[in-house]
Amino acid sequence: MLVTFGGIRSEERVQLPNIAGVHWIALPSVARGNVADVSRFGMSFIDVLASSDAVVTKIGYATFVEAACNGVGIVSAPRADWPESGPLIEWAKQNANFALMEDGIEDARGFRTALSAVLNAPCRMPVRASGIAEAVETIAGIAGLG
């Protein structure tokens, strides 16, 4: 289980529970106790993500899309102050095994419930990455090239 919150420093305070069969992987600043340092695997971050059963993260474009494109489940902490939260949550629900920890990662019961929902759901097919083709088509249309 990969844990990453991008540029949000709060991941240093995250207390990850001991759960049978779950092995936590995180950035070096978080790795301690029951959490392995992602750098010890000698793999790129995207390869570690793609090799994970799920990722625990904040709502955000990069991790949501990369997880869905690799068939990786998403357990997310809310971001009430972020305007894109609603559309990204809906997109994740449609494209990945997704659960939102309504009360944040600090709520141990909610965290375990969300994690269980994602891990026990049937595997989803990876999302086909089509953004580049869609962008080219849009730009070509605007430029009168299509």
C-alpha positions as CSV (number, residue, x, y, z in Angstrom):
1,M,0.0,0.0,0.0
2,L,1.6,3.2,-1.2
3,V,1.1,6.4,0.9
4,T,1.7,9.8,-0.8
5,F,0.2,13.2,-0.3
6,G,2.2,15.0,-2.9
7,G,3.4,18.4,-1.7
8,I,1.3,18.4,1.5
9,R,3.6,18.0,4.4
10,S,0.9,16.5,6.7
11,E,1.9,13.0,5.7
12,E,4.7,13.2,8.3
13,R,2.1,13.0,11.0
14,V,0.2,10.0,9.5
15,Q,0.0,7.0,11.9
16,L,-0.6,4.0,9.7
17,P,-2.3,1.0,11.4
18,N,-0.9,-2.5,11.5
19,I,-3.2,-4.5,9.3
20,A,-2.5,-8.2,8.6
21,G,-1.3,-8.6,5.0
22,V,-0.8,-4.8,4.4
23,H,2.7,-3.5,3.8
24,W,3.0,0.3,3.9
25,I,5.3,2.1,1.5
26,A,6.0,5.8,1.7
27,L,8.5,8.6,1.0
28,P,11.7,8.6,3.1
29,S,10.3,11.4,5.4
30,V,7.4,9.1,6.5
31,A,9.2,5.7,6.5
32,R,9.6,4.5,10.0
33,G,8.2,1.7,12.1
34,N,5.8,-0.3,10.0
35,V,6.4,1.9,6.9
36,A,9.0,1.0,4.2
37,D,11.0,3.7,2.4
38,V,10.0,3.7,-1.2
39,S,13.6,4.4,-2.3
40,R,14.7,1.0,-1.0
41,F,13.1,-0.7,-4.0
42,G,15.3,1.0,-6.6
43,M,12.2,1.7,-8.8
44,S,10.7,4.8,-10.2
45,F,7.8,6.3,-8.3
46,I,5.3,5.4,-11.0
47,D,6.5,1.8,-11.0
48,V,6.0,1.5,-7.3
49,L,2.6,3.0,-7.7
50,A,1.7,0.6,-10.5
51,S,3.0,-2.3,-8.3
52,S,0.7,-1.4,-5.4
53,D,-2.7,-2.7,-4.7
54,A,-3.9,0.8,-3.7
55,V,-2.6,4.2,-2.9
56,V,-3.6,6.4,0.1
57,T,-3.4,10.0,-1.1
58,K,-5.1,13.4,-1.2
59,I,-7.5,14.4,-3.9
60,G,-5.4,15.5,-6.8
61,Y,-4.9,15.1,-10.5
62,A,-1.6,13.3,-10.9
63,T,-2.0,10.5,-8.4
64,F,-5.7,9.9,-9.2
65,V,-5.0,9.6,-12.9
66,E,-1.8,7.6,-12.6
67,A,-3.5,5.1,-10.2
68,A,-6.6,4.7,-12.5
69,C,-4.4,4.3,-15.6
70,N,-2.5,1.5,-13.7
71,G,-5.6,-0.2,-12.2
72,V,-4.6,0.8,-8.7
73,G,-7.2,1.4,-6.1
74,I,-7.5,4.9,-4.5
75,V,-8.2,5.7,-0.8
76,S,-8.3,9.5,-0.5
77,A,-8.3,12.1,2.3
78,P,-10.8,14.9,1.6
79,R,-9.7,18.4,0.5
80,A,-12.7,20.6,1.4
81,D,-10.7,23.8,0.4
82,W,-10.0,22.6,-3.1
83,P,-12.5,23.6,-5.8
84,E,-11.8,20.6,-8.0
85,S,-12.5,18.1,-5.3
86,G,-16.1,17.3,-6.4
87,P,-15.4,16.6,-10.0
88,L,-12.2,14.6,-9.2
89,I,-14.1,12.4,-6.7
90,E,-16.8,11.7,-9.3
91,W,-14.1,10.9,-11.9
92,A,-12.4,8.5,-9.4
93,K,-15.6,6.8,-8.6
94,Q,-16.3,6.1,-12.3
95,N,-12.7,5.1,-13.2
96,A,-11.1,3.2,-10.2
97,N,-11.9,1.4,-7.0
98,F,-12.2,4.5,-4.9
99,A,-13.1,5.3,-1.3
100,L,-13.1,8.7,0.5
101,M,-12.1,8.9,4.1
102,E,-14.9,11.4,5.0
103,D,-13.3,12.5,8.3
104,G,-9.7,12.3,7.1
105,I,-6.9,9.9,7.7
106,E,-6.8,10.7,11.4
107,D,-10.1,8.8,11.8
108,A,-8.8,5.3,12.2
109,R,-12.2,3.6,11.8
110,G,-13.1,5.5,8.7
111,F,-9.6,4.9,7.3
112,R,-9.9,1.1,7.8
113,T,-13.4,1.1,6.3
114,A,-12.3,3.0,3.2
115,L,-9.2,0.8,2.8
116,S,-11.2,-2.4,3.2
117,A,-13.8,-1.2,0.6
118,V,-11.0,-0.6,-2.0
119,L,-9.1,-3.7,-1.3
120,N,-12.1,-6.0,-1.3
121,A,-13.7,-4.6,-4.5
122,P,-13.4,-6.6,-7.7
123,C,-10.3,-5.5,-9.7
124,R,-11.0,-2.7,-12.2
125,M,-9.4,-2.5,-15.7
126,P,-6.9,0.3,-16.1
127,V,-8.2,3.5,-17.6
128,R,-6.9,4.1,-21.2
129,A,-4.8,7.3,-21.1
130,S,-6.3,9.3,-23.9
131,G,-5.7,12.9,-22.8
132,I,-2.9,13.7,-25.3
133,A,-5.1,12.6,-28.3
134,E,-8.1,14.5,-26.9
135,A,-5.9,17.7,-26.5
136,V,-4.5,17.4,-30.0
137,E,-8.0,17.0,-31.4
138,T,-9.3,20.0,-29.6
139,I,-6.3,22.2,-30.5
140,A,-6.4,21.1,-34.1
141,G,-10.1,22.0,-34.2
142,I,-9.5,25.4,-32.8
143,A,-6.6,26.0,-35.2
144,G,-8.7,24.9,-38.1
145,L,-6.5,21.9,-38.8
146,G,-9.0,19.2,-38.2
